[in-house]
Amino acid sequence: MTKKIILTIVGLLILVGSLAGLKLSQFQTMMAQGAQFTPPPETVTTAEVKPDRWQPTLTAIGSVTAVQGVMVSAEISGTVENIAFESGAIAKAGELLVELDTAIEQAQLRSAAASADLARANLDRARTMRAKNMVSAADADAAEAQAKQTLAQMDNIRAAIAKKTIRAPFAGRLGIRQVNLGQFLDNGAAIVTLQSLDPVYVDFALPQRYLSQLGAGMAVRVATDAFPQQTFEGKITAISPEVDSVTRNVRLQATLANPGGRLQPGMYVEVAAVLPKIEQVLLIPATAVLYAPYGDSVFVIEDKKDEKTGAVGKVLNQKFVRLGPARGDFVVVASGIEAGQTLVSTGVFKLRNGMSVVVNNALAPQPQLAPTPANS
């Protein structure tokens, strides 16, 4: 019995060893095939590293303000008798906007005019009689003072009437009216906003470290999402003489031409102050950069000769780069690559160092310094 068990165990060991050897042989064959397998080359689009000259800019967020902008209001109280403007209309300087009821003032003016006529007649008689020495100098002076008082009273009433005739203080665009016919207005009651829209100011701020590079007359470019296909140009016209003690920023004001009134007060804008110096830079598409926590890199395409076949193919060489400022679809490369090298321009996230590639630029995007997306 013991001999049979031993023979059985030996047989099982031989069987297991045979199966293990067979599997090992299969694994070795698969590994050999895997080592000889060459993946097909990846299709990529390319872009050339191009040298360029451009003016560096200092960017900030700004706000549009009117050169002149007010809320037109009633200086004295009264009832609205006439509204002579439409909401959103363009008003000329001095144009009539609103008339308040002046019936009482008109009656007072007629009474004052009658008093003035009487005072003037009394003054003429007093002067004639004084010339004949028929009245004292004091009586003549009193008559003259009375005439002047009546004239001053008339001027006071005329001023009150003028204040109830509300006119545009300057040319500009009117807002939405806030009064109605027959409405009683208190002193200071709002009537309508008036904004001068051409030109306009853009207020923005930059860190104090740039103060030495800033100056009046420096060109600025302004963009807004309200008009993504348009850039507004102007110049810095004012620099604040003090630096904010909290933010350490210096406030600046630029003046821009605004034909058509597209830029409106309160609008958020992106401001780029253009520095006067010209810099030599290397530009690459921003899509060519593989961004990573350990460093940004690009894939340079190089020619490599196959040792077995002798054929020359294209392979990737990953290079780490130091990036500078971006503009439009491009980004500046401060170091890591050289002008004239060819990079993979899109889809870099799926690539790896040493990978074989083929170039197909049939559908390659065309990066631009000032892109205007159709769907923006």
C-alpha positions as CSV (number, residue, x, y, z in Angstrom):
1,M,0.0,0.0,0.0
2,T,2.8,2.3,0.9
3,K,4.5,1.6,-2.4
4,K,1.4,2.5,-4.3
5,I,1.0,5.8,-2.5
6,I,4.6,6.7,-3.2
7,L,4.2,5.9,-6.9
8,T,1.0,8.0,-7.0
9,I,2.8,11.0,-5.4
10,V,5.7,10.7,-7.8
11,G,3.3,10.6,-10.7
12,L,1.6,13.7,-9.5
13,L,4.8,15.5,-9.1
14,I,5.9,14.6,-12.6
15,L,2.5,15.8,-14.0
16,V,2.7,19.1,-12.1
17,G,6.3,19.6,-13.2
18,S,5.3,19.0,-16.8
19,L,2.4,21.5,-16.7
20,A,4.7,24.1,-15.0
21,G,7.3,23.7,-17.6
22,L,4.7,24.0,-20.4
23,K,3.3,27.2,-18.9
24,L,6.8,28.6,-18.3
25,S,7.6,27.9,-22.0
26,Q,4.4,29.7,-23.0
27,F,5.2,32.7,-20.8
28,Q,8.7,32.9,-22.2
29,T,7.4,32.8,-25.8
30,M,4.9,35.6,-25.0
31,M,7.5,37.8,-23.4
32,A,9.8,37.3,-26.4
33,Q,7.0,38.3,-28.7
34,G,6.2,41.3,-26.5
35,A,9.8,42.4,-26.6
36,Q,9.8,42.3,-30.4
37,F,6.5,44.1,-30.7
38,T,6.7,47.7,-31.8
39,P,3.6,49.9,-31.3
40,P,2.4,51.8,-34.3
41,P,3.5,55.5,-34.4
42,E,1.1,58.1,-33.0
43,T,-0.3,60.7,-35.4
44,V,0.4,64.3,-34.2
45,T,0.2,67.9,-35.3
46,T,3.2,70.1,-35.1
47,A,4.3,73.8,-34.7
48,E,7.6,75.4,-35.0
49,V,9.3,77.4,-32.3
50,K,9.3,81.0,-33.7
51,P,11.2,84.0,-32.6
52,D,9.2,87.2,-32.4
53,R,9.4,90.8,-31.2
54,W,6.7,92.2,-29.0
55,Q,6.1,94.8,-26.4
56,P,5.5,93.4,-22.9
57,T,2.3,94.4,-21.1
58,L,1.2,94.9,-17.5
59,T,-2.4,93.5,-17.1
60,A,-5.0,94.5,-14.6
61,I,-8.8,94.6,-14.1
62,G,-10.4,98.0,-14.6
63,S,-13.7,99.7,-14.4
64,V,-15.1,102.2,-16.9
65,T,-16.1,105.6,-15.6
66,A,-17.6,108.6,-17.3
67,V,-15.5,111.7,-17.9
68,Q,-18.7,113.6,-16.7
69,G,-21.6,111.8,-15.1
70,V,-24.3,113.0,-12.8
71,M,-27.7,112.2,-11.5
72,V,-29.8,115.2,-12.6
73,S,-31.9,116.2,-9.7
74,A,-34.3,118.9,-8.6
75,E,-32.6,121.7,-6.7
76,I,-35.8,123.1,-5.3
77,S,-39.2,121.4,-4.7
78,G,-42.1,121.6,-7.1
79,T,-44.6,119.8,-9.2
80,V,-43.5,118.3,-12.6
81,E,-45.3,120.3,-15.3
82,N,-43.4,119.2,-18.4
83,I,-41.0,116.4,-19.3
84,A,-39.1,117.3,-22.5
85,F,-36.8,114.2,-22.9
86,E,-37.0,110.5,-23.7
87,S,-35.2,107.8,-21.7
88,G,-31.9,106.8,-23.4
89,A,-31.8,109.9,-25.7
90,I,-28.7,112.0,-26.4
91,A,-29.0,115.4,-24.8
92,K,-27.1,118.5,-25.8
93,A,-25.6,120.9,-23.2
94,G,-28.3,123.2,-22.0
95,E,-31.1,121.2,-23.5
96,L,-34.4,121.4,-21.5
97,L,-35.2,118.2,-19.5
98,V,-38.0,119.0,-17.0
99,E,-40.1,122.0,-16.1
100,L,-41.6,122.4,-12.7
101,D,-44.7,124.4,-12.0
102,T,-43.7,128.1,-11.6
103,A,-47.2,129.7,-11.4
104,I,-46.5,131.1,-7.9
105,E,-43.1,132.4,-8.9
106,Q,-44.5,134.0,-12.1
107,A,-47.1,135.9,-10.0
108,Q,-44.4,137.0,-7.5
109,L,-42.3,138.2,-10.5
110,R,-45.1,140.3,-11.8
111,S,-45.6,141.9,-8.4
112,A,-41.9,142.5,-8.0
113,A,-41.8,144.0,-11.5
114,A,-44.6,146.5,-10.6
115,S,-42.7,147.4,-7.4
116,A,-39.5,147.9,-9.4
117,D,-41.3,150.2,-11.9
118,L,-42.6,152.2,-9.0
119,A,-39.2,152.3,-7.3
120,R,-37.6,153.4,-10.6
121,A,-40.1,156.2,-11.1
122,N,-39.6,157.4,-7.5
123,L,-35.8,157.3,-8.1
124,D,-36.1,159.4,-11.3
125,R,-38.3,162.0,-9.4
126,A,-35.9,162.0,-6.5
127,R,-32.9,162.6,-8.8
128,T,-34.8,165.5,-10.5
129,M,-35.8,167.1,-7.2
130,R,-32.3,166.6,-5.8
131,A,-30.9,168.4,-8.7
132,K,-33.1,171.4,-7.8
133,N,-32.2,170.9,-4.2
134,M,-35.8,170.2,-3.3
135,V,-35.1,166.9,-1.4
136,S,-32.3,165.9,0.9
137,A,-29.4,163.7,-0.2
138,A,-30.7,161.1,2.3
139,D,-34.1,160.9,0.5
140,A,-32.4,160.5,-2.8
141,D,-30.1,157.7,-1.5
142,A,-33.2,155.9,0.0
143,A,-35.0,156.0,-3.3
144,E,-31.9,154.6,-5.1
145,A,-31.6,151.8,-2.5
146,Q,-35.3,151.0,-2.8
147,A,-34.9,150.6,-6.6
148,K,-31.9,148.3,-6.2
149,Q,-33.8,146.2,-3.7
150,T,-36.7,145.7,-6.0
151,L,-34.4,144.7,-8.8
152,A,-32.6,142.2,-6.5
153,Q,-36.0,140.8,-5.6
154,M,-36.8,140.2,-9.2
155,D,-33.4,138.5,-9.8
156,N,-34.2,136.2,-6.8
157,I,-37.5,135.2,-8.3
158,R,-36.0,134.7,-11.8
159,A,-33.3,132.4,-10.2
160,A,-36.1,130.4,-8.5
161,I,-37.9,130.0,-11.9
162,A,-34.6,129.1,-13.6
163,K,-34.0,126.4,-11.0
164,K,-37.4,124.9,-11.7
165,T,-36.4,124.8,-15.4
166,I,-34.0,121.8,-15.3
167,R,-31.5,121.6,-18.2
168,A,-28.7,119.2,-19.2
169,P,-25.5,120.5,-17.6
170,F,-23.4,118.9,-20.4
171,A,-23.9,116.8,-23.5
172,G,-24.3,113.1,-23.0
173,R,-26.7,110.1,-22.9
174,L,-29.7,110.1,-20.7
175,G,-30.7,107.2,-18.6
176,I,-34.2,106.0,-17.6
177,R,-36.4,108.8,-16.3
178,Q,-37.5,108.5,-12.7
179,V,-40.3,111.2,-12.6
180,N,-43.8,111.5,-14.0
181,L,-46.1,114.4,-14.9
182,G,-47.8,115.8,-11.9
183,Q,-45.3,114.3,-9.5
184,F,-44.2,116.5,-6.6
185,L,-40.4,116.5,-6.2
186,D,-38.6,117.4,-3.0
187,N,-35.2,119.1,-2.9
188,G,-32.6,116.7,-4.4
189,A,-35.1,114.3,-5.9
190,A,-33.6,112.2,-8.7
191,I,-34.8,112.9,-12.3
192,V,-32.5,111.1,-14.7
193,T,-28.8,110.1,-15.0
194,L,-26.7,111.8,-17.6
195,Q,-23.4,110.3,-18.8
196,S,-20.8,111.7,-21.2
197,L,-19.6,108.6,-23.1
198,D,-17.0,109.8,-25.5
199,P,-14.3,109.8,-24.3
200,V,-14.4,107.7,-21.1
201,Y,-12.1,106.9,-18.3
202,V,-10.8,103.5,-17.3
203,D,-9.7,103.2,-13.7
204,F,-7.3,100.4,-12.7
205,A,-4.5,99.6,-10.3
206,L,-1.1,97.9,-10.6
207,P,1.4,96.7,-7.9
208,Q,3.9,99.3,-6.7
209,R,6.9,97.4,-8.1
210,Y,5.8,98.6,-11.6
211,L,5.7,102.2,-10.6
212,S,9.1,103.0,-12.2
213,Q,7.9,101.6,-15.5
214,L,4.7,103.7,-15.7
215,G,4.2,107.1,-17.1
216,A,1.6,109.5,-18.4
217,G,1.0,108.9,-22.1
218,M,1.7,105.2,-22.0
219,A,-0.6,103.2,-24.4
220,V,-3.2,100.9,-23.0
221,R,-5.4,98.3,-24.6
222,V,-8.8,97.5,-23.2
223,A,-11.0,94.4,-23.8
224,T,-14.4,93.4,-22.5
225,D,-16.5,90.3,-22.8
226,A,-19.4,92.5,-23.9
227,F,-17.5,93.1,-27.2
228,P,-15.0,90.2,-27.5
229,Q,-14.0,91.0,-31.1
230,Q,-13.0,94.6,-30.4
231,T,-10.0,96.1,-28.6
232,F,-10.2,99.7,-27.4
233,E,-7.0,101.8,-27.3
234,G,-6.2,104.8,-25.2
235,K,-3.4,106.3,-23.0
236,I,-2.7,106.7,-19.3
237,T,-3.6,110.2,-18.4
238,A,-3.3,110.2,-14.6
239,I,-1.3,108.3,-12.0
240,S,-2.2,108.6,-8.3
241,P,0.5,110.4,-6.2
242,E,0.0,107.9,-3.4
243,V,0.2,104.1,-3.0
244,D,-2.7,102.2,-1.3
245,S,-1.3,101.3,2.2
246,V,-3.4,98.1,2.3
247,T,-3.0,96.6,-1.2
248,R,0.3,98.4,-2.1
249,N,-1.2,99.2,-5.5
250,V,-1.0,102.4,-7.3
251,R,-4.1,103.7,-9.0
252,L,-4.1,104.8,-12.6
253,Q,-6.6,106.3,-15.0
254,A,-6.6,105.9,-18.8
255,T,-8.6,107.9,-21.3
256,L,-10.1,106.1,-24.3
257,A,-12.0,107.2,-27.3
258,N,-15.5,105.6,-27.2
259,P,-17.3,106.2,-30.5
260,G,-20.8,104.9,-30.4
261,G,-20.7,104.7,-26.6
262,R,-20.0,101.0,-26.4
263,L,-18.1,101.3,-23.2
264,Q,-20.4,102.3,-20.4
265,P,-19.8,103.5,-16.9
266,G,-19.5,100.7,-14.4
267,M,-18.4,98.1,-17.0
268,Y,-15.8,95.6,-16.1
269,V,-12.8,95.5,-18.5
270,E,-9.4,93.9,-18.9
271,V,-6.6,96.5,-19.2
272,A,-3.1,95.9,-20.7
273,A,-0.6,98.7,-20.2
274,V,1.9,98.5,-23.1
275,L,5.5,99.0,-21.9
276,P,7.6,101.0,-24.4
277,K,10.5,98.5,-24.6
278,I,10.7,95.8,-27.3
279,E,11.6,92.2,-26.3
280,Q,12.9,89.3,-28.3
281,V,10.8,86.2,-27.4
282,L,10.3,82.6,-28.4
283,L,6.6,81.8,-29.0
284,I,4.9,78.4,-29.0
285,P,1.2,77.5,-29.0
286,A,-0.1,77.2,-25.4
287,T,-1.6,73.8,-26.4
288,A,1.9,72.4,-26.9
289,V,2.7,72.6,-23.2
290,L,2.2,69.6,-20.9
291,Y,1.5,71.3,-17.5
292,A,2.5,69.2,-14.5
293,P,3.2,69.9,-10.8
294,Y,6.8,68.9,-11.2
295,G,7.4,71.1,-14.2
296,D,6.1,72.2,-17.6
297,S,7.4,70.4,-20.6
298,V,7.0,70.1,-24.4
299,F,7.7,67.3,-26.9
300,V,10.3,68.0,-29.5
301,I,10.2,65.9,-32.7
302,E,13.6,64.5,-33.7
303,D,14.7,62.2,-36.5
304,K,16.1,58.8,-35.3
305,K,17.6,56.0,-37.3
306,D,16.3,52.4,-36.6
307,E,19.4,50.3,-35.8
308,K,17.8,47.1,-37.3
309,T,16.2,48.4,-40.5
310,G,18.2,51.6,-41.0
311,A,15.0,53.5,-41.7
312,V,14.8,57.1,-40.3
313,G,11.7,57.8,-38.3
314,K,10.4,60.6,-36.0
315,V,10.5,60.2,-32.2
316,L,9.6,62.4,-29.3
317,N,12.1,64.0,-26.9
318,Q,10.4,65.5,-23.9
319,K,12.1,68.7,-22.7
320,F,11.2,70.8,-19.6
321,V,10.7,74.5,-20.2
322,R,10.4,77.7,-18.2
323,L,7.4,79.7,-19.4
324,G,6.9,83.5,-19.6
325,P,3.7,85.5,-20.2
326,A,0.9,84.4,-22.5
327,R,-0.8,86.4,-25.2
328,G,-3.7,85.0,-27.2
329,D,-3.1,81.4,-28.2
330,F,0.7,81.7,-27.6
331,V,3.0,81.5,-24.6
332,V,6.5,82.7,-24.3
333,V,9.3,80.2,-23.5
334,A,12.1,81.7,-21.4
335,S,14.4,78.6,-21.6
336,G,14.5,74.9,-22.5
337,I,14.1,74.9,-26.3
338,E,15.5,76.8,-29.2
339,A,14.1,78.7,-32.2
340,G,13.4,76.5,-35.2
341,Q,12.7,73.3,-33.3
342,T,9.5,71.4,-34.1
343,L,7.0,70.6,-31.3
344,V,3.9,68.6,-31.0
345,S,1.2,71.3,-30.9
346,T,-1.9,69.4,-29.6
347,G,-2.8,66.3,-27.6
348,V,0.4,66.2,-25.6
349,F,-1.3,64.6,-22.6
350,K,-1.4,61.2,-24.3
351,L,2.3,61.2,-25.4
352,R,5.5,59.9,-23.7
353,N,9.2,60.3,-24.2
354,G,10.7,58.3,-27.0
355,M,7.4,57.5,-28.7
356,S,7.4,57.1,-32.5
357,V,5.1,59.6,-34.3
358,V,4.0,60.6,-37.8
359,V,3.1,64.2,-38.7
360,N,-0.3,65.1,-40.1
361,N,-1.1,68.9,-40.1
362,A,-4.2,68.6,-42.2
363,L,-6.5,69.5,-39.3
364,A,-3.9,71.4,-37.2
365,P,-5.4,74.5,-35.5
366,Q,-3.9,77.9,-36.4
367,P,-3.0,79.8,-33.2
368,Q,-3.3,83.6,-33.2
369,L,-2.0,86.4,-31.0
370,A,-5.5,88.0,-31.0
371,P,-8.0,85.2,-31.4
372,T,-11.7,86.0,-32.1
373,P,-13.6,82.8,-31.4
374,A,-16.8,82.6,-33.4
375,N,-18.8,81.2,-30.5
376,S,-17.6,83.8,-27.9
